[in-house]
Amino acid sequence: MFLLLFFVLLIQFFTYWILEPIASFLEHVLEIRLFPIIAILGLIFLFSAKNIEQN
């Protein structure tokens, strides 16, 4: 049980160590004021795809 807990904590540590700089960089590049624009573009892209049944 403790071995499993050790491996889980080790995985969490390395995941944080690898992904935290990426998340910090994206936080500075994509500031919160850009989120509505990105969300609207994402929704337009999502719903603009042609229906599969239309051939």
Buried (B, 14 or more C-beta within 10 A) or exposed (E): EEEEEEEEEEEEEEEEEEEEEEEEEEEEEEEEEEEEEEEEEEEEEEEEEEEEEEE
